[in-house]
Amino acid sequence: MKKLLLTIICICSIQLIFSQEKITAEFAVKDTNHLFLDVYKPTNLSNSELRPCFVYVFGGGFIRGRRDDTTMVKAYKALTEKGFVVVAIDYRLGLKGVKRMNMNMNSVYALEHAIRIAVEDLYSATNYICQNYRSLQIDTSKIIISGGSAGAITVLQGDYWLHSGDETAKVLPQGFRYAGVIPLSGAIFSMKGKLKYNTMPAPTFFLHGTEDHLVTYSQLKFANIGLYGSSKIVEVFEKSGYAYHFKRMKNFGHEVSGLLPNIIDEINDFYQEWIVNSKKLQVDELWYNPDYEPIGWGKMKPSDLYN
């Protein structure tokens, strides 16, 4: 009897470990870079069930970073408990090895290139998900893309190009659209002047520190070249009637880019209200905590990325 009980316990333990285990797959090879993604599934999935997908793009200034950062893995697992299949992806780091960025056209072109190849890799990962949705158990009509810092720029840029007619987006399946975008300290880069969407973008949950000096909260602009932060993007959303929730983090700096583990409930609320219930809400919220004390790396500037 004891042996039988021990056997049952062992089998259950093995099944639990397997159910919580991440799945790793190569989704592309580009410029000799082998790009991988990790898939984390909820533990209570039936064999044929499809779930919403949360795709996360890590930050690091297009210089560094990894998809399996320990802190973020905890957030991924918390999101699976809310019912999401979480996919954490690699992308090529276009500024890795580039000398210190300066205010000149070479730096502008280097940044544009870094953003473009990151978005290309996001699209490739999206295509992989769409092609393998049954085995991954993902509902492709409910793919949310999110990221912090460089990752936030990538997801905002990806949805912007999809809805502004950029050639890069034509690799996506015909008629595809992301269900939602959640950028933490993000921006959109343009060399064509002001932002203009040709079609309605995905509902977007913006989070950005008002004192962010690494990824601008407002805008950096010269002639037709501009980096448009969350505050400026929201102006476009507001005027055009696009759905959004903007959480303006008063007195926060760039540390907002790492808040994913702290906003699991807010992400689920956004998913339920803006995506499941399709409410065309426009919510602009100023979040302020008088007891908050900024942390060191929240004050980072672009030059600090090279320290």
N, C-alpha and C positions, 0 to 999 in steps of 0.2 A: 504493500500500500504506500509506504514511504517513497519507494522508488518511482511509483506511478505519479505521485504528487510532485516529486522532484523533476520528473520528465516534463510534466505539464507546465511547471514554472519555467523551466528552461526554454520550452517552445514559445511560451508567451513572451519571454524576455527577448528572444531572437526576433519575433515578429514585431515587437515594439521598436527595437533598434532599427530594423529594416524600414519600418513605416516612417521613422523620423530621419532616415538617412538622406542626404542630398544626392541628387543625380547630377553628374558633370558630363557635359558634351561639348565637342568642338563644333562651332557654328560657322567658322570661316577661316581661311588662310589668306592673309593680305600682306604684301611686302615682306614675306618670310615670317610674319607674325602669326602664330597659331592662336586664335581667339576662342576662348571657352566661356561657357555659361554654367552657372549652378542653379539647379531647380530644387526648391523646397516645397513639399506638398503638405496639405493638412492631413492629419492622421486618420480622419474618419471618412475618407473618400471611398465611394463604391466604384467598381471597375469601369463603369460607363459614364460616370458623372463628370460634368465639365464645370469648372469654377472660374471666377474672375481672376485675372492675372495682374500682379504688381511687379513691374520691371524696374530694377534699381541700377542707376549709373553712378559709380563712385566719383568722388572729387579728388583734387590734388593739383589744380592749376595746369592740367594737361602735361604735367611733368612726372607725377608720381601717383601712387594709390593702388589699391587692389580690391577685387570684387568680394573677397572673403575676409575683410576686416572684422576682427573679433566683436567689436561693439555693434557693427551693423548686422552680423549674423544673428545676434540676440534679437534685433528688431525684426529680421526676416521671420524668425520662428514665432515671434509674437503676432505677426501678420497672418501666418498660417492658422493660428488659433482663431482668427477672425474669419477664416474661410478662404483666404487668398492662396493661390499658387504663386510663389515668389520666385522671380528669375533675376539673378545678379549677373551682370555681363562684364566681359573685358571690352576694351577698345584701345586703339592705337594712341599712344601718348605723343602728340605732334610737337610738343615743345620740349620733350626730353632731349637733353644734350644741346639745346639752343642756348646761345650766350644770352646774358642779361638783356631783357626787353627794354627798349628805349622808345621815346616818342618820335619814331620815324617810320617811313613807309615799309621798310624791311620788316619791322616788328608788326606792323599792321597785316602784311601779307602772311607772316608766320602765324599770327593768331587766327586769321581767316582759314588758313590751311589746317591748323590743329582742330578747329571747330568742325570744319567740313569732314575730315576723315573720322572724327568721333561720331558725327551724325550718320555717316555712311555705315559705320559699324553697328550703330543702334538699329538702323534699317535692316541690316543683314541679320541681326539677332531677331528682329521682328518677323522677318521672312521665315527664319528657322522655326519660330514658334508657330506661325501659321501653317507651315508644312507638316509639323509634327504635333498638332494640337490634340489629336486623339490620345496618343501615348502620354503626352504631358498633362492631359485632362484639363485643358484650358479653353475657356469660352473666348474666341477671338473677337467678339463684339464688345468685350469688357476688359480690354488691355489698358492698364494705367501705366504711364511712364513717370518715373520720379528720379531725382538725383540731387546731390548737394554740390554747390560751388561749380566746378567745371562740369560735373554731371548735370547740374541744374541748367547750365547754359546749353548743354547738349540736348536735353529733352525739350526745352523751350524752342530752341532753334529747329529741332526735328519737327515739331508740330507746326511751327511757323512756315517752314519750307513746304510742308505737305499742303498747307492751305494758302500759299502765295504763289504756287506754280513753279517752284524751283525744280530744275532738271533732276537734281539729286533724288527727289522724292518719287520719281517715276519707277524706281525699282520695287516699290511696295505693291502688293496686290491691288488690282483695279478696284476702286470703290472703298478701299480700306481707310479707316480712320481710328485714331486712338480714342478710347472712351473718356480719358481724363489725363491731366498733367499735374504733377505736384512738384514744383521746383523750390528748393530750399536755398535761397541766396543766388538767384539766377538772373540771366539777362539774355538779350537777343542782339546779335551783331549784324550790322547792315552796312553795305557799301553802296546802297542805292537810295539813300535818303530815309525819310520817315517810314515807319512800319505800315504796311498795308496788307491786310488779309483779303484774298479773293473769295474765299468761302469761310464758313463759320468754324473757328477753331474748337478744340475740345474744351469742355469745362475745366477751369484751371484753379487750383488751390495754391496761391502764392504765399510764401512765408519769407520775409526779408527784414533784416535789421536796419533801422533808420540811420545808424552810424556805421554802416558797412563801407569800408574804404578799399576793399580788395575787389569785390564785384559790386559795382556801383548800384546804389539804391535808386538813383534818379537816372542820369544819363551822362555820357562822355561823348562829345560830338565835335567834329571838325568837317565843315563843308558837307558832303554826302556820306561821310564815314561816321558811324555812331555805334556806341554800345549802350543799349537801352535797358535800364534796370526795371525791376518789378513795378515801381511807381509809374514810370512812363508807359509801360505795356498796359497797365490797368486803365490808364486814360483812354487808350484805344479801345479796350474792351467795353468801358463805360459808354463811350460815344456810340459804339456800334451795336450795343445791346447783347454782347456776348456774356455767357454765364461765367461767374468767377466768385471766389472767396479770397479776399486779401487780408492776411494777418500781418499788420505793420507792427514790428517788434521794436517799440520805442526804447532807445538807449542801447539796444543790442548792436553788436558788430557782426563780424563774419562767423561767429560761433553758431549762428542760426543754421548754417550749412550742415551741422552735425546733429541736429535735433530729431532726426528720424526716430530714435528709440523712445522719445518723449511724446510723440504725437500719434501713437497707434490708434487711440480712440477717435481723434479728430479725423484721421484718414478714413476710418470706417464710416464716420458720420457723413463725410463728404461723399463717399461712394454711395451711401444709401440715399441721400437727398438729391445730389446733382446728377447721379448716373442711373441708379435703379429707379428713382421716382421722376427722373428727367425734369426736375424743377429748374427753370431758367432764372436762377437767383443771382443777384449782384450784391454781395456782402462785403463791406469795407470796414475793417475792425482795427482799432488801435489798441494793441496790448501793451500794458504798462505795469510794471511791478516796482514800487518804490524801494523795495529791499534788495533789488537786483544789483550785483556788483559785477561789472564786465570782467571777463577773464582775459588773460594775456593774449592768446592767439586771436581773440575776437577783434583786436585792434590792427590786425595784419594789413599791410599794403602790398601792392604788386611786387615791389622790390624785395620784400621779405621772403618771397618764394624761393629766392636763390641763396638764402642764408642756411 
